[in-house]
Amino acid sequence: MKQTIIKDHMTLNTFGNEIAATIGYFDGLHLGHQSLINETIRVAKERNLESAIITFDPDPWTVVNDKHKVNHITPMKEKVRVAQSLGIDHLIIINFTKDTSKLSPMEFIEAYLVSMNVRALIVGADFKFGFRGQGNVAFLKEHAHYFFDTLIHELDLTNEKKIGTTMITQALLRGDVKTASELLGRDYVISGFVVDGRKQGRKIGFPTANMDIVDEYVIPAEGVYAGLVEVQGEIFKAMLSIGHNPTFNSTERLSVETHILDFDRDIYGELIKHTFVEHLRGQVKFDSIEALVEQMKEDERKTRTVLADKL
């Protein structure tokens, strides 16, 4: 997959190869998005074009509404990783600014899509673009046919509502990682660097890797989860805790810690990726350290059972 970042349409040169493309912010790259992408790949092969995803960075909604530090299911680094796995030829990232948001639909078509050598644009029936969303499918059909074909990919609207980004975010925020994974078409992943922590887990026989979440991920609800961790190129079974450590007098900052099973390495400073498989329980304040240890032993047993067929 070739990745192209367009910082300013004024400096955009015409692409050498003709492309079939789908366009959107695509947070999550969930099953609905994948349906559009698969159709784009099919059309590209049928017409002897190269396939492309056109997306934006940052999120246009945050730019238009002057919002900052908005969490996403797939921050850009994760989006790139997932897009590559989908078999697309090009990932084109447009730097979205206030100036970009002010382009009329026709200006957007001419500034970006024509210059990108788009020959087929595959979109959903509700696609909108340009200043205040003034451009839509009807506009594309009427004004863009001189440059490219607009193909409407019809989706089952009932199912599409079920696999929308908002539905996935809500599932994660209530800890329902199974539903989120079903809607995504893959298990949910967050990544971060291992940083020095309070080492309370080591004292009770459950050492944890404290994760510093650099990108603005949607963090699932507080609680304990069974999952997998990728570290130093290897994958291990793990249980991850999200919360404020209430038994240890609590912490103000949300803590994301993972206890990697059958693992004993110094991994401070390493980037690790945690995949959520199942929610085990909510966060609990225990009356004693002994009670916490007994519960963590039970959590480990459940984790091993849940992940028995993994790896």
ABEGO torsion letter per residue (X at the ends): XBBBBBABAAABBBBABBBBBBBEAGBGGBAAAAAAAAAAAAAAAAAGBBBBBBBBOBBAAAAAAGBBGBBBABBAAAAAAAAAAAGBABBBBBBBBAAAAABBAAAAAAAAAAAAGBABBBBBAABBBEBGGABBAAAAAAAAAAABBBBBBBBBAAAAAAABAAAAAAAAAAGBAAAAAAAAGBBBBBBBBBBBBAGAAAAAGBBBBBBBBABBBBBBBBEBBBBBBBBGGBBBBBBBBBEAGAABGEBABBBBBBBBBGBBBBABGBBBBBBBABBABBBBBBABAAAAAAAAAAAAAAAAAAAAABX
